[in-house]
Amino acid sequence: MFSEELEKISWKETTEKIFAKKDSDVRRALAKENCDVEDFMALISPAAQPYLEQMAFLSRKYTQERFGKTMSMFIPLYLTNSCTNSCVYCGFHISNPMARTILTPEQMEDEFKAIKKLGPFENLLMVTGENPVKAGVPYLAKALDIAKKYFANLKIEVMPLKAEEYAELVTHGLNGVICFQETYNRERYKIYHPRGMKSNFEWRVNGFDRMGMAGVHSIGMGVLIGLEEWHTDVTMMAYHLRYLRKKYWRTKYSVNFPRMRPAENGGFTPNVIMSDKELAQLTFAMRIFDHDVDISYSTRETPEFRDNMATLGVTTMSAESKTEPGGYYTYPQALEQFHVSDERTALQVTSKLKELGIEPVWKDWDSSFDCYLK
């Protein structure tokens, strides 16, 4: 399990190594075809900032070699904001006095139909708060059964599950799982997650192993930028990604770097602010580090920034997202988890991508492809 590997990596020493990287370390990393985590540290370090133009060139080169000039489009659907956790930064915090919504099967179907009217979406991400009693595996299985009538590619972003539970959901049409570790800083993890299932650091970080054991086709990972020193957090994620690739080599991987946005519970001020320039640097570094990983940008980011990065390393984008449960049809005024920045319609987003020479891809996977892997 990765928690055992993580025990061997010092947070403090990793931070010191990143900020001790020199110009020569950066140039050495840029000259390599295959980078290791030490090289990744150099590329995200302050020492790499004078090399952003060269990094952007390499990022675009590797992206086009692997993905072509394409952008995979997806849309999230929040099934429920009911949650038993006390994450101090999240709008779904259990103590937040808000109306809790759990979509019924009939309401789910209304949402699916409403999404299909926005654009020819085939990649759906279903999101829930963490409430195993009211929105557990049976609820998710039912949601998948209904959704697969409308979408070719189904992913979930929910509470970490057992390996056998992931395997069960695969039989209901599940293709991918996205889980944010939020932060890899074990010592400070409980400051942000004091109560609830999510307070168990090991259970969460080892969830990716359980996904791999269950044969989940696609695994998405990320850290929440704003909690801890971001250079160190993303380096831990790079270690994690390299570990997963080696152990579960049949699996497809994606990464996301969400920057903290305002949430309804308020009161939490991010400890770290990442600039657009730094996010661009991180994106380039990740692409140079892993040529095949899918890099996703959500509507948390501004239209201008997403457009600029569309040709430089990003390979997946959401569009016209609603972050409140039932936000497309059933409860369009419900309380959202966070405020989006890119409020353009799906048509506007894809029109801009085409203007930039990028072809939007609505469907890039089908369950029938699995027969060629057996």
WOBELHU-V825616 format. One record per residue. SS is DSSP state (H for helix, E for strand, - for the rest). PHI is phi in whole degrees, -180 to 180 (* if undefined). PSI is psi as a letter, one per 40 degrees, with the letter a starting at -180 (* if undefined). Layout:
# WOBELHU-V825616
ss=SS phi=PHI psi=PSI
ss=SS phi=PHI psi=PSI
This chain:
# WOBELHU-V825616
ss=- phi=* psi=i
ss=H phi=-67 psi=d
ss=H phi=-58 psi=d
ss=H phi=-70 psi=d
ss=H phi=-69 psi=d
ss=H phi=-66 psi=d
ss=- phi=-59 psi=d
ss=- phi=-84 psi=e
ss=- phi=-109 psi=h
ss=- phi=-83 psi=h
ss=H phi=-62 psi=d
ss=H phi=-63 psi=d
ss=H phi=-67 psi=d
ss=H phi=-64 psi=d
ss=H phi=-60 psi=d
ss=H phi=-63 psi=d
ss=H phi=-65 psi=d
ss=H phi=-62 psi=d
ss=H phi=-80 psi=e
ss=- phi=-96 psi=e
ss=- phi=-62 psi=i
ss=- phi=-113 psi=i
ss=H phi=-55 psi=d
ss=H phi=-66 psi=d
ss=H phi=-67 psi=d
ss=H phi=-66 psi=d
ss=H phi=-64 psi=d
ss=H phi=-65 psi=d
ss=H phi=-65 psi=d
ss=H phi=-68 psi=d
ss=- phi=-86 psi=e
ss=- phi=-93 psi=i
ss=- phi=-77 psi=d
ss=- phi=-125 psi=h
ss=- phi=-94 psi=i
ss=- phi=-105 psi=a
ss=H phi=-65 psi=d
ss=H phi=-60 psi=d
ss=H phi=-66 psi=d
ss=H phi=-59 psi=d
ss=H phi=-59 psi=d
ss=H phi=-65 psi=d
ss=H phi=-73 psi=d
ss=H phi=-97 psi=e
ss=- phi=-76 psi=i
ss=H phi=-56 psi=d
ss=H phi=-64 psi=d
ss=H phi=-88 psi=e
ss=H phi=-59 psi=d
ss=H phi=-70 psi=e
ss=H phi=-108 psi=e
ss=H phi=-61 psi=d
ss=H phi=-64 psi=d
ss=H phi=-67 psi=d
ss=H phi=-65 psi=d
ss=H phi=-63 psi=d
ss=H phi=-61 psi=d
ss=H phi=-67 psi=d
ss=H phi=-62 psi=d
ss=H phi=-64 psi=d
ss=H phi=-59 psi=d
ss=H phi=-67 psi=d
ss=H phi=-65 psi=d
ss=H phi=-69 psi=d
ss=H phi=-65 psi=d
ss=H phi=-92 psi=d
ss=H phi=-113 psi=e
ss=- phi=70 psi=a
ss=- phi=-95 psi=g
ss=E phi=-131 psi=i
ss=E phi=-140 psi=h
ss=E phi=-77 psi=h
ss=E phi=-103 psi=h
ss=E phi=-140 psi=i
ss=E phi=-141 psi=h
ss=E phi=-92 psi=i
ss=E phi=-129 psi=h
ss=E phi=-86 psi=h
ss=E phi=-81 psi=d
ss=E phi=-157 psi=i
ss=- phi=-107 psi=e
ss=- phi=-74 psi=h
ss=- phi=-150 psi=i
ss=- phi=-102 psi=e
ss=- phi=-93 psi=i
ss=- phi=-124 psi=f
ss=E phi=-60 psi=h
ss=- phi=-69 psi=e
ss=- phi=-102 psi=e
ss=- phi=-106 psi=i
ss=- phi=-67 psi=e
ss=- phi=-89 psi=e
ss=- phi=-42 psi=h
ss=- phi=-59 psi=d
ss=- phi=-87 psi=e
ss=- phi=-73 psi=h
ss=- phi=-74 psi=g
ss=- phi=-141 psi=i
ss=- phi=-71 psi=h
ss=- phi=-101 psi=h
ss=- phi=-122 psi=h
ss=E phi=-128 psi=h
ss=- phi=-64 psi=h
ss=- phi=-82 psi=i
ss=H phi=-55 psi=d
ss=H phi=-66 psi=d
ss=H phi=-69 psi=d
ss=H phi=-57 psi=d
ss=H phi=-63 psi=d
ss=H phi=-61 psi=d
ss=H phi=-65 psi=d
ss=H phi=-61 psi=d
ss=H phi=-65 psi=d
ss=H phi=-66 psi=d
ss=H phi=-63 psi=d
ss=H phi=-64 psi=d
ss=H phi=-78 psi=e
ss=H phi=-77 psi=d
ss=- phi=176 psi=i
ss=- phi=-79 psi=f
ss=- phi=-62 psi=h
ss=- phi=-122 psi=e
ss=E phi=-104 psi=h
ss=E phi=-115 psi=h
ss=E phi=-110 psi=h
ss=E phi=-98 psi=h
ss=E phi=-119 psi=i
ss=E phi=-137 psi=i
ss=- phi=-73 psi=i
ss=- phi=-100 psi=g
ss=- phi=-136 psi=g
ss=- phi=-65 psi=d
ss=- phi=-77 psi=d
ss=- phi=-95 psi=d
ss=- phi=-138 psi=f
ss=- phi=-91 psi=a
ss=H phi=-60 psi=d
ss=H phi=-59 psi=d
ss=H phi=-64 psi=d
ss=H phi=-66 psi=d
ss=H phi=-61 psi=d
ss=H phi=-64 psi=d
ss=H phi=-62 psi=d
ss=H phi=-65 psi=d
ss=H phi=-59 psi=d
ss=H phi=-75 psi=d
ss=H phi=-64 psi=d
ss=- phi=-69 psi=e
ss=- phi=-76 psi=e
ss=- phi=-116 psi=d
ss=- phi=-131 psi=i
ss=- phi=-86 psi=d
ss=E phi=-129 psi=h
ss=E phi=-116 psi=h
ss=E phi=-126 psi=i
ss=E phi=-128 psi=i
ss=E phi=-130 psi=g
ss=- phi=-138 psi=a
ss=- phi=-62 psi=i
ss=- phi=-60 psi=h
ss=- phi=-116 psi=i
ss=- phi=-74 psi=i
ss=H phi=-58 psi=d
ss=H phi=-68 psi=d
ss=H phi=-74 psi=d
ss=H phi=-61 psi=d
ss=H phi=-61 psi=d
ss=H phi=-63 psi=d
ss=H phi=-68 psi=d
ss=H phi=-59 psi=d
ss=- phi=-70 psi=e
ss=- phi=-97 psi=e
ss=- phi=109 psi=e
ss=E phi=-67 psi=h
ss=E phi=-111 psi=d
ss=E phi=-147 psi=i
ss=E phi=-131 psi=h
ss=E phi=-115 psi=h
ss=E phi=-143 psi=h
ss=E phi=-99 psi=h
ss=E phi=-67 psi=e
ss=E phi=73 psi=c
ss=- phi=-150 psi=i
ss=- phi=-93 psi=e
ss=- phi=-79 psi=g
ss=H phi=-58 psi=d
ss=H phi=-66 psi=d
ss=H phi=-107 psi=e
ss=H phi=-56 psi=d
ss=H phi=-73 psi=e
ss=H phi=-62 psi=d
ss=H phi=-91 psi=d
ss=E phi=-132 psi=g
ss=- phi=-72 psi=d
ss=- phi=-144 psi=i
ss=- phi=96 psi=i
ss=H phi=-56 psi=d
ss=H phi=-71 psi=e
ss=H phi=-74 psi=e
ss=- phi=-86 psi=g
ss=H phi=-60 psi=d
ss=H phi=-63 psi=d
ss=H phi=-60 psi=d
ss=H phi=-73 psi=d
ss=H phi=-68 psi=d
ss=- phi=-86 psi=e
ss=H phi=-61 psi=d
ss=H phi=-68 psi=d
ss=H phi=-62 psi=d
ss=H phi=-67 psi=d
ss=H phi=-62 psi=d
ss=H phi=-63 psi=d
ss=H phi=-61 psi=d
ss=- phi=-81 psi=e
ss=- phi=77 psi=f
ss=- phi=-62 psi=h
ss=- phi=-67 psi=d
ss=E phi=-134 psi=h
ss=E phi=-121 psi=h
ss=E phi=-111 psi=i
ss=E phi=-138 psi=i
ss=E phi=-179 psi=i
ss=E phi=-121 psi=i
ss=- phi=-89 psi=h
ss=E phi=-74 psi=h
ss=- phi=137 psi=e
ss=- phi=-87 psi=d
ss=- phi=-129 psi=i
ss=- phi=-54 psi=h
ss=H phi=-69 psi=d
ss=H phi=-57 psi=d
ss=H phi=-72 psi=d
ss=H phi=-60 psi=d
ss=H phi=-72 psi=d
ss=H phi=-67 psi=d
ss=H phi=-61 psi=d
ss=H phi=-67 psi=d
ss=H phi=-64 psi=d
ss=H phi=-59 psi=d
ss=H phi=-64 psi=d
ss=H phi=-62 psi=d
ss=H phi=-64 psi=d
ss=H phi=-62 psi=d
ss=H phi=-66 psi=d
ss=H phi=-60 psi=d
ss=H phi=-73 psi=d
ss=H phi=-86 psi=d
ss=- phi=-123 psi=g
ss=- phi=-75 psi=e
ss=- phi=-80 psi=e
ss=- phi=-85 psi=i
ss=E phi=-93 psi=i
ss=E phi=-124 psi=i
ss=E phi=-136 psi=i
ss=E phi=-132 psi=i
ss=E phi=-142 psi=i
ss=- phi=-125 psi=g
ss=- phi=-68 psi=h
ss=E phi=-90 psi=h
ss=- phi=-58 psi=h
ss=- phi=-116 psi=i
ss=- phi=-57 psi=h
ss=- phi=-125 psi=i
ss=- phi=-66 psi=d
ss=- phi=-70 psi=d
ss=- phi=58 psi=a
ss=- phi=83 psi=e
ss=- phi=-102 psi=h
ss=- phi=-100 psi=h
ss=- phi=-55 psi=h
ss=- phi=-78 psi=d
ss=- phi=-136 psi=h
ss=- phi=-113 psi=h
ss=- phi=-103 psi=h
ss=- phi=-79 psi=i
ss=H phi=-60 psi=d
ss=H phi=-63 psi=d
ss=H phi=-70 psi=d
ss=H phi=-66 psi=d
ss=H phi=-63 psi=d
ss=H phi=-60 psi=d
ss=H phi=-63 psi=d
ss=H phi=-62 psi=d
ss=H phi=-62 psi=d
ss=H phi=-62 psi=d
ss=H phi=-65 psi=d
ss=H phi=-68 psi=d
ss=H phi=-67 psi=d
ss=H phi=-70 psi=d
ss=- phi=-137 psi=h
ss=- phi=-67 psi=d
ss=- phi=-99 psi=e
ss=- phi=-70 psi=i
ss=E phi=-81 psi=h
ss=E phi=-108 psi=h
ss=E phi=-112 psi=h
ss=E phi=-120 psi=h
ss=- phi=-96 psi=a
ss=- phi=-79 psi=e
ss=- phi=-61 psi=d
ss=- phi=-86 psi=i
ss=- phi=-73 psi=i
ss=H phi=-56 psi=d
ss=H phi=-63 psi=d
ss=H phi=-69 psi=d
ss=H phi=-62 psi=d
ss=H phi=-63 psi=d
ss=H phi=-64 psi=d
ss=H phi=-88 psi=e
ss=- phi=-63 psi=d
ss=- phi=-105 psi=e
ss=- phi=-120 psi=e
ss=- phi=147 psi=d
ss=- phi=-74 psi=h
ss=- phi=-124 psi=e
ss=E phi=-139 psi=h
ss=E phi=-140 psi=i
ss=E phi=-93 psi=i
ss=- phi=-151 psi=i
ss=- phi=55 psi=f
ss=- phi=-75 psi=i
ss=- phi=-119 psi=h
ss=- phi=-107 psi=e
ss=E phi=-109 psi=i
ss=- phi=-60 psi=h
ss=- phi=69 psi=f
ss=- phi=-72 psi=e
ss=- phi=-89 psi=d
ss=- phi=-143 psi=d
ss=- phi=-77 psi=d
ss=- phi=-130 psi=g
ss=- phi=-64 psi=e
ss=- phi=-109 psi=e
ss=- phi=-68 psi=i
ss=- phi=-72 psi=h
ss=E phi=-87 psi=i
ss=- phi=-75 psi=d
ss=- phi=-155 psi=i
ss=- phi=-85 psi=h
ss=- phi=-84 psi=i
ss=- phi=-104 psi=d
ss=- phi=-95 psi=h
ss=- phi=-100 psi=e
ss=- phi=-67 psi=i
ss=- phi=-73 psi=i
ss=H phi=-60 psi=d
ss=H phi=-64 psi=d
ss=H phi=-66 psi=d
ss=H phi=-64 psi=d
ss=H phi=-70 psi=d
ss=H phi=-65 psi=d
ss=H phi=-67 psi=d
ss=H phi=-61 psi=d
ss=H phi=-63 psi=d
ss=H phi=-62 psi=d
ss=- phi=-85 psi=e
ss=- phi=86 psi=e
ss=- phi=-106 psi=h
ss=E phi=-94 psi=h
ss=E phi=-67 psi=h
ss=E phi=-115 psi=h
ss=- phi=-91 psi=d
ss=- phi=-137 psi=h
ss=- phi=-133 psi=e
ss=- phi=-157 psi=i
ss=- phi=-147 psi=i
ss=H phi=-60 psi=d
ss=H phi=-66 psi=d
ss=H phi=-65 psi=d
ss=H phi=-60 psi=d
ss=H phi=-64 psi=d
ss=H phi=-84 psi=e
ss=- phi=-96 psi=e
ss=- phi=-91 psi=*
